[in-house]
Amino acid sequence: MNILPAILKAIEEEGYTTPTPIQAEAIPLVLKGHDILGCAQTGTGKTAAFSIPILQLLKEKNKTGRNPKALILTPTRELAIQIDESLQAYGRHLPLRNTVIFGGVSQHGQVNELKKGIDILVATPGRLLDLMMQGLISLLDIEIFVLDEADRMLDMGFINDVKKVIKALPDKRQNLFFSATIAPEILKLAGTILIDPVRVEVTPVSSTADKIGQKIYFVDKANKPSLLVDIFNDHKASSALVFTRTKYGADKVAKFLIRNGIKADAIHGDKSQLKRQKALSDFKDRKIEVLVATDIAARGIDIEQMELVINYELPNIPETYVHRIGRTGRAGHSGQAISFCDYEEKAYLKDIEKLIKQSIPVIEDHPYPMEVFEIIKKEKTPRPPRVQQKPKPTKDEKIVAAKNKGKKTWFGKRDRY
């Protein structure tokens, strides 16, 4: 693939020997200077598909300066950190500098890194625009622009921020556009960024990895916690990721697991960046067995040989199911994806199976079979009758009341009794 020896050495040190399909197809095209519209399911190696050729192109041009030459824009903090770590790994034998900026933490350390001069900048939209407004970042020297996880950008409402960033870029540049799904809205956005792009699509849109074994349990909502504990006790997985729809639900599930002797932690948007990073670090180091997450982390967690993903609650957006289970079965490894479905979630399951064009095998032999087959509406408690309030007494009524009590009172300068 004509990759520089220094990069090949780093790749070998990371333990990689064979490129994934998206890497084999995209890397040569990027090295030739083409704009790319890349579509591949999550977990197939998109990060290396753009990181490796960017490192090589910048090394060959051998340009120096304070301002970044490549910008990688990504939706979440976790994903930004992950991409930055990949760049450091693949470029460890190159004289190139990269850094990452994101919100939720003090900008002081990030600004200090920028002042040293960098070649590759990885950023989330909010913090990037904030530092641009302060005049601390210039994008005038950008030669390569990467928009990663474009569909997630749209889902999270970053479209206007992305457009502002694009306006600040020089007109002459190479553009790399990567997404797990290619919806009409994605194509419309790509049309405003890419110039005569080459489309790289190595798997069917919204497909799930072949090496991911999928199962579903029909279970009542009240029995999901007990079933979850039973599954962990049976599987003995060293690492498992559990997805909930809400932040409150993630905390609740994590606490339940801890009470049942399972080392767990939760990660979601309400937690500080420090706590989120600690939870991820503990998970990667196998200090905790289970990480409970909301969908904000669905694209930002890349753990080698992730054994198990559990959808504690099915997502109401079918594409999210693909992104969730894509946390396992990565880089050619096999994995398991287990989903719980209560009666109210059956419509979500129908949409998911329609999207992935397959029926998910049902596990019927388990201790908590579904018993609720209707939506139970809570009866409204009738309001108590409104008590008629007595009208406030007039001044004369107050005077009479005071006389009757045998008390003296003062109602003004002239009236004394």
Steps between C-alpha positions, in 0.01 A plus 500: 500500500811722480483596866812658654727257689473709819120464496517131410727445798251668732212298353694178557573605860125543549456137394322561166598296196208512254299811402122492531297546179435871565872555566614304193268700277520849655870540588635486138229744384577748778873480423419591138320815620138401431204625701336201666141417594555198725225278633576202722332360807647594834792285612648442155805726539392838360734686738813337357359543148546877527764531775773301323487685164475841675820428692673393180384797291609754763837329544563502124409870471729574796339835574552665837312775681288576802159448338357151438521350148229236558171527691296200615154598621310246708178511707601373846779553749567128535536453125726806471733362769499160333597644159778704661635184665494320163695783336759485777532124455532499119721808495731417790804483267416822312593860592133607491299651785131442563267608777134476594256766624152449643259664742412410857847575634717810546643631174829601663693179430359474147598858419855437623531204263373710208756772574782247459395448139320194364461316171174309558207626708222272623200695629136501598299782337408701812848543648653560156261788426552640850879516459463640148282782636775578753756515219696206640464274194541579131379257233655691209776241448274193498580273205303190604156509665335191646137490610468181701172336608302745288165334571561531875580869449153547354334292772662713772399830337850613398411578139512880543831482689646282223395754237669781698824301516488427126462873424824568687698245294699593187326416172788288374521187716449124496178380666435162662141430601433187705170368630349171615177573313428696182153655533369772260594769757856364508528511121374858500765602755770310311405690184589829668845374610636253246633572151470213249525240779572130470240299690640219713227270631625162613189369675124546451362815658388445861614138501631324809834321515483134398704388802255648753264239645166666571235384748187649650314431823132593538477610863285732708655832597490414871704181445776651285739566794480140623544359149803725449670366814424140396654555156820641650525211743456252212726668241791592728603762243808701596359809324141588421328819387137563601290765325206691646291777347528747791772634729291419808453145372876456452573603860219280632621189313863556606399530867289182476793306354735624772252391769505154343878466514579603142763772450332767288491871423285731289596750232270770360478869414422624854828366637808721501770430244732385779249240623424385146869454425555312826210265424636433150853452631383256770302311237794475261730389782241236605464658845125487443313227314201698373463850360142630482464770237251720321515544124740794529770234547377265229761624251773602741599175665754276330609214722708220352321165509179637651316179577144605568259786431158506667211722396331530839249724323450489125572829323208685344717582196580177311839622367612544861469123547763447229737748664449349845570139410790615283699549821560124491625287211759764412810457284411145400422373851175324585253635754156462655213750499208430734186713509211522745154582364192572710150535358527876442825452302360254245448780246869595534600138435288489187675812362845359586437169322367686199818709484748214538288275275509204736309354794689495828491152661276487808614328821184349650647281773576744781367558855316826425261447204285792401165509685385854425337519155335838518599855573402566859380853546526648844163605637479866580434572865192727522570843636349577839211752493612857516448653842316832488724758663343746739511861382744724682336699784432868446641772725174529696484125548852503639404775749197305621704183533759683708229645730347158551838360608539783748821610341621838393628530146639774279355552153631842420600831648141612566320179590598356835292258709 
